Amino acid sequence: MSITVTTWSLEQTSPADLRPAAEPGDDVRIARAEVPSPEFSRFLYTAVGGDIHWTDRLAMAYAEWQEWLGRPGVETWVAYEKGTPAGYVELQAQDGGSVEIVYFGLIPAFRGRRIGGHLLSYATARAWDLAERWPQLPPTKRVWLHTCSKDGPHAMDNYLRRGFTLFDTKAEEEPETAAPGPWPGAGV
């Protein structure tokens, strides 16, 4: 059995496009995971994406994670609430001054608490100033991302409220699969 999955690509072409969300409160902070850690990154990936069908990285070996995370211009920014990871954003510098928001999301228990808008705002600003931390990279000229119909129900609205604009839409048939959860055998 298959399902139709719609993928939307969105972008900002100027830092002035960013419309920040309100901060959710004193108990939330955002920090960059500066030491590449395949274990931590895989934890974030499965904890955030397990119930929304993120599967493309599940088969990656440790060395593949290490190589990916060690690339210049790849950054992981983590939102914490009272010291507990609540969600994350992964940025990737690309040719021509583009920066992709490769992954963005919240662990299910932290959704619906105004953390997502703040995390997206903060990470988008970090995408715009990425070259300040990576002097070998050109200045950012464009920040872009994609979201799909399998993502959370508020994802698209969050991107639009932060100032992203739609530039492409695609629909493809995919085999219907069960959500893997955060680890094998875990309920979602």
C-alpha positions in Angstrom: 0.0 0.0 0.0 1.3 3.5 -0.7 0.6 7.0 0.4 1.0 10.4 -1.4 3.6 12.5 0.4 3.7 16.2 -0.5 7.0 18.0 0.0 7.2 21.8 0.3 10.5 23.7 -0.1 10.7 27.1 1.6 13.4 29.8 1.7 14.5 33.1 3.1 16.7 35.2 0.8 17.6 38.0 3.4 18.2 38.1 7.1 15.4 40.7 7.1 12.9 38.0 6.2 13.2 36.4 9.6 10.2 37.1 11.9 11.2 35.8 15.3 8.8 34.1 17.6 8.4 35.1 21.2 10.7 33.3 23.7 8.8 30.6 25.6 10.2 31.3 29.1 13.3 31.3 31.3 13.4 27.5 31.6 14.3 27.1 27.8 17.8 27.6 26.5 19.4 26.8 23.2 23.0 25.7 22.8 25.2 24.4 20.0 26.5 20.9 20.3 30.1 21.9 19.3 31.7 18.5 19.7 30.5 16.1 16.9 28.8 13.2 18.7 27.2 10.5 16.6 25.6 9.0 19.7 23.9 12.4 20.7 22.9 13.3 17.1 21.4 9.9 16.5 19.5 10.2 19.9 18.1 13.5 18.8 17.2 12.2 15.3 15.3 9.2 16.6 13.7 11.0 19.6 12.3 13.8 17.4 11.6 11.9 14.2 10.6 8.5 15.4 6.9 9.2 15.4 6.9 11.2 12.1 8.6 8.6 9.9 12.2 9.9 9.9 14.0 6.8 8.6 16.7 8.0 6.1 19.5 8.0 8.7 18.6 4.9 10.7 21.0 2.7 8.7 23.9 5.1 8.9 27.0 3.5 10.5 28.9 5.3 13.3 31.6 6.4 10.9 29.1 7.9 8.5 27.6 10.0 11.4 31.1 11.1 12.5 32.0 12.1 8.9 28.8 14.0 8.4 28.9 15.9 11.7 32.6 16.8 11.2 32.0 18.6 7.9 32.7 22.4 8.0 29.4 24.3 8.3 27.4 21.4 9.8 26.0 22.5 13.1 23.6 21.0 15.6 21.6 23.4 17.9 19.7 21.9 20.8 16.8 23.4 22.8 16.8 22.4 26.4 14.0 22.8 28.9 15.2 22.7 32.5 18.3 20.8 31.3 16.4 18.2 29.3 16.8 18.1 25.5 13.5 19.2 23.9 14.4 19.4 20.3 17.1 20.3 17.8 18.0 21.9 14.5 20.8 20.7 12.1 22.3 23.2 9.7 24.4 22.4 6.6 26.4 24.9 4.6 26.0 24.3 0.9 27.6 25.8 -2.3 26.9 29.4 -3.2 26.2 30.7 0.3 23.1 28.5 0.9 22.5 27.0 4.3 19.9 24.2 4.6 18.0 23.5 7.7 18.3 19.8 7.3 16.4 18.7 10.3 14.2 20.6 12.8 11.8 19.3 15.3 10.8 18.7 18.9 10.6 15.5 21.0 6.9 14.7 21.2 6.6 15.6 24.9 7.8 19.1 24.2 5.5 19.9 21.3 2.7 22.5 21.6 4.6 24.5 24.3 5.9 27.4 22.1 9.4 26.0 22.0 9.4 25.2 18.3 8.9 28.8 17.0 11.6 30.0 19.3 14.0 27.2 18.3 13.3 27.8 14.6 13.8 31.6 15.0 17.1 31.1 16.8 18.4 28.5 14.4 17.5 30.5 11.3 19.4 33.5 12.8 22.4 31.0 13.3 22.1 30.0 9.6 22.3 33.6 8.6 25.5 34.1 10.6 27.0 30.7 10.0 30.1 32.1 8.1 31.1 34.1 11.3 31.8 30.7 13.0 33.2 29.1 9.8 35.4 31.7 8.1 36.3 29.4 5.3 32.6 29.6 4.1 31.1 32.4 2.1 28.5 34.6 3.8 25.0 33.2 3.8 22.8 34.4 0.9 19.9 32.0 1.4 18.4 29.8 4.1 16.2 27.0 3.0 14.4 23.9 4.2 11.8 21.4 3.2 8.9 19.9 5.1 6.4 17.3 4.1 2.9 16.1 4.8 4.3 13.5 7.2 5.7 16.2 9.5 3.8 17.6 12.5 0.5 19.5 11.8 2.0 22.9 12.8 5.3 22.6 10.9 4.3 24.5 7.8 2.5 27.3 9.7 5.6 27.7 11.9 7.9 28.1 8.8 5.5 30.6 7.2 5.2 32.7 10.5 9.0 32.8 10.7 9.2 34.5 7.3 9.9 31.5 5.0 8.3 31.6 1.5 7.3 28.6 -0.6 9.3 28.0 -3.8 8.6 24.4 -4.8 6.0 21.7 -4.2 6.3 18.0 -5.1 4.0 15.0 -4.5 5.3 11.5 -4.7 3.9 8.1 -3.9 5.8 6.3 -1.0 5.2 2.9 0.5 3.2 3.2 3.7 5.3 2.2 6.7 4.8 2.2 10.4 6.5 4.9 12.4 9.7 3.4 13.9 9.5 5.2 17.2 12.6 6.4 19.0 14.1 3.0 19.3 13.1 -0.6 18.1 10.1 -1.8 19.9 9.2 1.5 21.5 5.7 2.7 21.3 4.9 6.1 19.9 
